[in-house]
C-alpha cells in the first residue's frame, strides 16, 4: 500500500532511486526503502513516470519488476529516463525478457519432473542410482517410450554432457525420436544450463540431482 500523499507515479520514482542506488546488492531486503525521498526526483521526471504508470496499469504489468529490469538488465540510469524509460524498444525488450523467464521456468520444471519420474521408477525397479536406471532403459529399448510419453524431457537428456554420443548407439526407435535433440544438442544444453543456473546458481548435474532425489525418497519411505 502506498504511503499517504504519495502518488503511484511518485512511488515509481522512488523505486527507481532505490534500485539505481543499490544495484546488484544481495542485501536489498535490508535496505531502507521507506526512507528514500523522491519528490524532487519525481517532479524532475514527472512526464516519464506519469506515462509509465498509465501504460503499466493499462496492460497490468509489474511496474517494480520493469524498473528493476530497466536498471539491472538494460543497465540504464537517470540520464536515460527521458529517452528510454517508456520507449517502445525498452518495453518490448521487457516483454521478451518476461517470455524468456517463463520459458526458463518451464524448462526447469520439465527437468525436475523428469528427475522425479526417474527417481520413482528407480525405486520401483530396485535401482539406487539414475545412471543404472538409464542403463536399464537403454538395454531394454525403453528410452523412446519414456521420451514420447513425456516421462523424461528432452532437457533432462540435454543436461547429460555425453548423451549426444550415446544417441547414435540407441535402438532405431529411440534414435528416430531423439534425432532433433542430436541435431540441436548444444541449443537444448544451453537452455537447460541457463534455466538451472538462474534457479539454483549452479550448473545442472542430472545424475547427481536425481540420485539425491532417490536417496531422499528412499529415506522418507524407509526403504
C-alpha positions as CSV (number, residue, x, y, z in Angstrom):
1,X,0.0,0.0,0.0
2,X,1.3,3.5,-0.9
3,X,2.1,5.9,1.9
4,X,-0.3,8.8,2.4
5,X,0.1,11.6,-0.2
6,X,2.5,9.5,-2.3
7,X,1.1,9.1,-5.8
8,X,1.7,5.9,-7.8
9,X,4.0,7.7,-10.2
10,X,6.0,9.3,-7.3
11,X,6.3,5.9,-5.8
12,X,7.6,4.6,-9.1
13,X,10.3,7.3,-9.0
14,X,11.2,6.2,-5.5
15,X,11.5,2.6,-6.7
16,X,13.8,3.8,-9.5
17,X,16.0,5.6,-7.0
18,X,16.1,2.6,-4.8
19,X,17.3,0.2,-7.5
20,X,19.6,2.7,-9.1
21,X,21.3,3.3,-5.7
22,X,21.6,-0.3,-4.6
23,X,22.1,-2.0,-8.0
24,X,23.2,-5.6,-7.8
25,X,23.4,-5.8,-4.0
26,X,22.3,-9.1,-2.4
27,X,21.0,-7.3,0.7
28,X,18.2,-5.3,-0.8
29,X,15.6,-6.6,1.6
30,X,17.5,-4.9,4.4
31,X,17.8,-1.5,2.7
32,X,15.7,1.4,4.0
33,X,13.3,1.8,1.0
34,X,10.8,3.8,3.0
35,X,13.5,6.4,3.9
36,X,14.1,7.2,0.2
37,X,12.6,10.6,-0.7
38,X,11.8,11.0,-4.3
39,X,9.5,14.1,-4.6
40,X,12.1,16.3,-6.3
41,X,13.3,13.5,-8.4
42,X,9.7,12.7,-9.5
43,X,9.0,16.4,-10.3
44,X,12.1,16.4,-12.5
45,X,10.9,13.4,-14.4
46,X,7.2,13.7,-13.9
47,X,6.3,13.3,-17.6
48,X,8.1,10.0,-17.9
49,X,6.9,8.4,-14.6
50,X,3.3,9.5,-15.2
51,X,3.3,8.0,-18.6
52,X,5.0,4.8,-17.3
53,X,2.3,4.3,-14.7
54,X,-0.5,4.8,-17.2
55,X,1.0,2.3,-19.6
56,X,1.7,-0.4,-17.0
57,X,-1.7,0.0,-15.3
58,X,-3.4,-0.3,-18.7
59,X,-1.7,-3.6,-19.6
60,X,-1.5,-4.8,-16.0
61,X,2.3,-5.2,-16.0
62,X,4.6,-5.3,-12.9
63,X,6.0,-1.8,-12.6
64,X,8.6,-2.7,-9.9
65,X,9.9,-5.6,-12.0
66,X,10.1,-3.4,-15.1
67,X,12.1,-0.7,-13.3
68,X,14.5,-3.2,-11.9
69,X,14.9,-4.7,-15.4
70,X,15.5,-1.2,-16.8
71,X,18.3,-0.6,-14.4
72,X,19.9,-4.0,-13.8
73,X,19.3,-5.8,-17.2
74,X,19.3,-2.9,-19.6
75,X,21.9,-1.0,-17.4
76,X,20.1,2.3,-17.6
77,X,20.4,5.3,-15.3
78,X,18.8,8.7,-14.7
79,X,20.3,10.1,-17.9
80,X,18.3,7.5,-19.9
81,X,14.9,8.3,-18.4
82,X,13.7,10.8,-21.0
83,X,14.8,8.7,-24.0
84,X,14.3,5.1,-22.8
85,X,12.0,4.7,-19.8
86,X,8.8,4.5,-21.8
87,X,10.3,3.8,-25.2
88,X,8.8,1.0,-27.3
89,X,12.2,-0.6,-27.5
90,X,12.7,-0.8,-23.7
91,X,9.2,-2.1,-23.1
92,X,9.5,-4.6,-26.0
93,X,12.7,-5.9,-24.5
94,X,11.0,-6.2,-21.1
95,X,8.2,-8.3,-22.7
96,X,10.7,-10.5,-24.4
97,X,12.6,-10.9,-21.2
98,X,9.4,-12.0,-19.4
99,X,8.8,-14.6,-22.1
100,X,12.3,-15.8,-21.7
101,X,11.9,-16.2,-17.9
102,X,8.7,-18.0,-18.4
103,X,10.4,-20.4,-20.9
104,X,13.2,-21.0,-18.4
105,X,10.8,-21.7,-15.6
106,X,9.1,-24.3,-17.8
107,X,12.4,-25.9,-18.9
108,X,13.4,-26.2,-15.2
109,X,10.1,-27.7,-14.3
110,X,10.3,-30.3,-17.1
111,X,13.8,-31.2,-15.9
112,X,12.7,-31.6,-12.3
113,X,9.6,-33.6,-13.3
114,X,11.8,-35.9,-15.3
115,X,14.2,-36.4,-12.4
116,X,11.2,-37.2,-10.1
117,X,9.9,-39.8,-12.6
118,X,13.3,-41.4,-12.9
119,X,13.7,-41.5,-9.1
120,X,10.2,-43.0,-8.6
121,X,10.8,-45.7,-11.2
122,X,14.3,-46.4,-10.0
123,X,12.9,-47.2,-6.6
124,X,10.1,-49.4,-8.0
125,X,12.7,-51.4,-10.0
126,X,15.2,-51.6,-7.2
127,X,17.8,-49.2,-8.6
128,X,19.8,-47.0,-6.3
129,X,21.2,-44.6,-9.0
130,X,19.9,-42.7,-12.0
131,X,22.9,-44.0,-14.1
132,X,21.9,-47.6,-13.5
133,X,18.3,-46.9,-14.3
134,X,19.2,-45.2,-17.6
135,X,21.3,-48.1,-18.5
136,X,18.3,-50.3,-17.9
137,X,16.2,-48.2,-20.2
138,X,18.8,-48.3,-22.9
139,X,19.4,-52.1,-22.7
140,X,15.7,-52.8,-22.7
141,X,15.0,-50.3,-25.5
142,X,12.7,-48.2,-23.3
143,X,14.3,-44.7,-23.9
144,X,11.9,-43.9,-26.7
145,X,8.9,-44.9,-24.6
146,X,9.9,-42.6,-21.7
147,X,10.6,-39.7,-24.1
148,X,7.5,-40.0,-26.2
149,X,5.2,-40.2,-23.1
150,X,6.9,-37.2,-21.5
151,X,8.3,-39.1,-18.5
152,X,11.8,-37.9,-19.4
153,X,12.1,-34.5,-21.0
154,X,14.5,-33.6,-23.9
155,X,16.0,-31.2,-21.4
156,X,17.0,-33.9,-19.0
157,X,18.8,-35.8,-21.7
158,X,20.4,-32.5,-22.9
159,X,21.8,-31.9,-19.4
160,X,23.8,-35.1,-19.7
161,X,27.1,-33.9,-21.2
162,X,27.9,-37.0,-23.2
163,X,24.4,-38.0,-24.2
164,X,24.8,-36.8,-27.8
165,X,27.4,-39.5,-28.3
166,X,25.0,-42.1,-26.9
167,X,22.1,-41.3,-29.3
168,X,23.6,-43.0,-32.4
169,X,24.1,-46.2,-30.3
170,X,20.5,-46.4,-29.3
171,X,17.8,-48.6,-30.9
172,X,16.3,-47.3,-34.1
173,X,13.1,-46.1,-32.4
174,X,15.0,-44.1,-29.8
175,X,17.3,-42.7,-32.5
176,X,14.4,-41.6,-34.6
177,X,12.7,-39.8,-31.6
178,X,15.8,-38.2,-30.4
179,X,17.2,-37.0,-33.7
180,X,16.1,-33.5,-33.1
181,X,18.0,-33.4,-29.8
182,X,21.0,-34.8,-31.6
183,X,20.9,-32.1,-34.3
184,X,20.3,-29.3,-31.8
185,X,22.0,-30.7,-28.7
186,X,24.1,-27.5,-27.9
187,X,21.0,-25.3,-28.1
188,X,19.0,-27.6,-25.7
189,X,22.0,-27.9,-23.4
190,X,22.4,-24.2,-23.2
191,X,18.7,-23.7,-22.4
192,X,18.7,-26.1,-19.5
193,X,22.1,-24.8,-18.3
194,X,20.8,-21.2,-18.2
195,X,17.5,-22.2,-16.6
196,X,19.1,-24.3,-14.0
197,X,21.7,-21.6,-13.1
198,X,19.0,-19.0,-12.7
199,X,17.0,-21.2,-10.4
200,X,19.8,-22.8,-8.3
201,X,23.0,-20.8,-9.0
202,X,24.9,-23.9,-10.1
203,X,25.1,-26.0,-13.3
204,X,22.7,-28.8,-13.9
205,X,24.1,-32.3,-13.0
206,X,21.1,-34.6,-13.8
207,X,22.6,-37.8,-12.4
208,X,23.6,-36.2,-9.1
209,X,20.3,-34.3,-8.9
210,X,18.3,-37.5,-9.4
211,X,20.5,-39.6,-7.1
212,X,19.8,-37.1,-4.3
213,X,16.0,-37.5,-5.0
214,X,16.3,-41.2,-4.9
215,X,18.1,-41.1,-1.6
216,X,15.5,-38.6,-0.1
217,X,12.6,-40.7,-1.4
218,X,14.1,-44.0,0.0
219,X,14.9,-42.3,3.3
220,X,11.4,-40.9,3.7
221,X,9.8,-44.2,2.9
222,X,12.4,-46.1,4.9
223,X,13.1,-48.4,2.0
